[in-house]
Amino acid sequence: MTDIKSIFKKIKKIEIKTKKTVEEIISGEYHSAFKGRGIEFSDVRDYHYGDDIRLIDWNVTARLNKPYIKTFQEERELSILLAIDVSSSTAFGSIYKTIRELMTEVAALFCFAAIRNNDKVGLVIFNNQIVQYTPPKSGNVNLLKIIKNIIQAETIQGKTSLKSTIEFLNHLKIKKSIVILMSDFLDKDFSKPLKMLSKKHDLIPILFEDPFLKYILEKPSSTAVRDIESEKMILLPEFSEQKKLENNLTGFLNNRYRIFSNIGLDYIRLTTEESYVKPILKFFRKRNRQL
């Protein structure tokens, strides 16, 4: 397990690296980029002609013998739930960093943005089972603990089960939240529970990729690779079979985008060979225009 000193050193390094991006996110309409923020009770006031009678507070009205209505305000505190895939495929990286390391930086970015806005943040770490669940809470101590847990999870391995994870998220007894689902989405049969989750929460998938997938498609000769989750050796076919492999793999990868599109989800696509700053800022600006 990573020692505490090195963990906090890494947290500080990530904080410095993400500071500018966090500032850009905060300087924009951070809260307005999220749907379903909800409203909360604020106060009561005298009823005036033309007010919606459905808002009358009958208890106060009966007690004071005069009509009063409830007033509400938009919730200022957001509830964010980070769901992070720590299956073995996310521990892979062929160029600058692993998918897992990229996930850690992006997750920390959202945590630091939440700290600046006094928002609640929760955490789900998963592979083919739920490794850890922390309910959404506010406060710097909680958020730093979450970042620490994410860093410590970088060494976890395992197979993937998006379906069971999303079903777990669907059954959580929490108020409507912004669920940021971070994965390579290299799995199947998760479309239905994902659609259900999108109806309960403001769901934002972040899809992580490594350029090695592109390398596999372009490789013209026979190559042996190891499946990082099953640990089986796979012999990539000769050029004569390459087109078939390319079609199958491309279809599998494109199916992820098709699922998001069919459900009507905004998603962020990130790759280990490029900066995550522009895609994330582009996402926030797009959401601000839509909402």
N, C-alpha and C positions, 0 to 999 in steps of 0.2 A: 504494500500500500504506500502511496506517495506520502512523504512526511509533511507535517503541517507547515514548516518553514518554506519549503519549496512550493507548496500549494499557494500560500499567500503571496509569494514572490511572483508566481504566475498570474494570480488575480490582479496584482498591481500592473503587471506588464500588459495584460489584456485591457485593463481600465484605461491605461495611457493610449493604447492603440485604437481603442474604440471611442475615445473622448470626443473627437471632432465629429464623428458620425452621430453620436448621441446628441450633441449640441444641435446638429442640423435637423434631426428628427424632432427635438424638443422645440426648436424655434419655429417649426411648422405647426400645423394643426394636428398635434399628436393624438389628442382625445377624439377629434372628429374623424380620424381615420378608421375608427372601429365602430362596427354596427352594434345595435342592441345594448347601448349603455344603460338604458332603463331610467326610471324616475323614482324618487323617494319622497315620502311625506315631509313637508316643511313646517306648516303652521295651519291655523284656521283664521278666517276673517269673516266680517259681516257679509251676509248674502246681499248681492245687488241685482237689480232687475236685469235679466238677460243672462245671468250666470247659469251654467249647466246644473240642473237640479240633481243630476246623478252624483255630483260632488258634495252634496249636503251632508254634513256630519250630524247625524240624527241624535247621537248621544249628547253632544255639546248643545245642540238646538233644544233638546228636551230639558237639559239641566238649567240653561239660561233663559229658556222661554223666548228665544229669539233665533231666527235662522242664521246658521253659520255654514260656510263651505270649507272644504279642505283645500289647501294649496300644496303644490308639489314643485320640486326642482330636479333638474337632471343630476344623476349621480356623478359626482366629481371623481370618485375613486373607482378605478377600473380593477377588474379581477382577471388576471392573466394566468393561464395554465400552460406550462411548457411540457410537451411530451417528446422525449428524446429516445431515438432508436439506438441501442448499443449492441445490436447484433454484430456478428463478426464481419459482415460485409462492409460495415461503416468504419471498421478499423483499418481499412485498406487505403493506400494513397500511393500513386505512382510517380508523382512529380515533387511538388513543393511541401505538401502536408497531407495528412490523412483526412478522410471525411469527418472522422470523429473530432479531430483538432479544429476543423472548420466549424463544426457544430458547436463546440465549446465557446468559440469566440462569438458566434452569432447569438447563442443563448445568453452569454454574459452581456452582450450589447443590449438586449431586451431587458435584462435585469437592471442594468445601470440606468436605462431610460425610466424604468419603473420607480427606482429609488428617487429620481429627480421629481417624479410626480406623485409620490406617496401612494403608489398603487399596490394592490395585493398581488403576490406571485406565488404560484404553486408549482410542483414538479412531479412528473411521472417519468421514470426511467424504465425502459422495457427492452426485451428481446423477444423470446418466445413465451415469456411470462413477465409479470410486473415485478421488477427488481426493487423499486422504491416508489412510494407515493408520499408527497408532502402537500397537505391541503393549502390553498391560497391564504397567505397572511401578508401583512404589511410590516414595515420596519427594516432598518438597515441590517440588523443582526440576522434576520430570517433570510434576506436576499444574499448576503455574503455566505451564509451556510448553504444555500442552494447552489451558488457558483462553485463552492468547495466540493459539494457532492457530485456536480457535473464533471469536474476535473478528475475526481477520484474514480468516476465511472469509465474513464478513458481506457482502463485496462480490462474491462469486462468483455467477455466473448459470449457467443451463443447463436442459435438459429433465430429466424424471424417469424413472428406471428402478428401481423398487423390487425387481422380480423379480431382476435381475442383481446388485443390491446384496445382497439376502438370500442369494442363491446364493454370493456371495463370503464372507459371514459363515459359511455352512454349511461351507465348505471350509477355514476357518482352523484351523491346528493349535495350538489353545490349550485349556487345561483348561476344565472346565465353569465358566461365568461368568454374571454378571448382565448381560444385553444389554439396554440401554435404547435402543429404536429411536424416534427423534424425527422426525416427519414430519407433513405434512397428509394423507398417504395418498391423494392424488388420482391414483391410478393403477389399473391392473387387472392381472389374471393373476399376482398375488403370493401367493395363498392357499396353494398347495401348498408352495412353499419356506418360507413362514412357519410352516406346521405342522411341517415338518422341523426348523426352527430351534428351535421351542419344545420339541422332544424332546431337543435337545442341550444347551440352556442354559435358565436361568431368564429368559424373555423378557418384557419389560415395554414394550409400545407406549405412547408418549405422542403423542396425536393433537392437533394444533394447528389452530385454526380462527380465521377472521376474520368479524365480523358482516356483511361485505359479501355473503356467500353468502345470508344471510337477506334482505338488501336486494334482491338480484336476484329472489328468489321473490316479494317483496311489491310490486315496482315495477309499476304498472299501465299505464305507457305505453312507447312505443318508446324504447330507449336503446342507444347505441353504446358498446361496451366493447372494450378490447384484451386479447387473450389474452397474458399476460405471458411465456409460454414459447414460443409459436409466433409472437408479435408480429403476429398477424392481427387485424383489426377484426371484431367480431361484433355484429350488430344484434339486440338482444333484441326479441322479437316484441310486437305489439300485445296488448291485453288478451284478445282473442279466442283467442290462442294461448298465453296465459299459463299456463292450467291444465295444458296438455300439457308445457310447459317445467318447471313446478313438479313434476309427477309424475316426469318423467325425472331431474331433478336431485336431488330428494328420494330417489328410489330409488337413485341412484348413491352419494349420501352415506351413506344407511342401510346400504348394502352393506358399508361398512367395519366398522360395529358388528356386523353379522351374521357377518363373517369372524372377528372376535375372539371372538364368542360361540361359534361352531361349534368353534373350536379350544380353547376353554376358557381364554382369556387374560384376566387382569386388565389393565385399561388405564386410563390417565389422560387425560381430555379437558380441554384448556385453550383458552381464547379470549383474544384480545388486548384485549378490553374488560373483563376481570375479573381479579382477583388470582389468581395461581397457588398461593398459600399454602394455602388451605383444601382444594382438590382433592388436593394432594400429601399433606398431613397426613392427610386422610381415607383416602387410599390406604394409607398406612403402618398406620393403625389397623385398617383392614379386614384387611390381610394378617396382622397380629399375631393377630387373632381366628381367622383361618382356619388358621394353621400351629401 
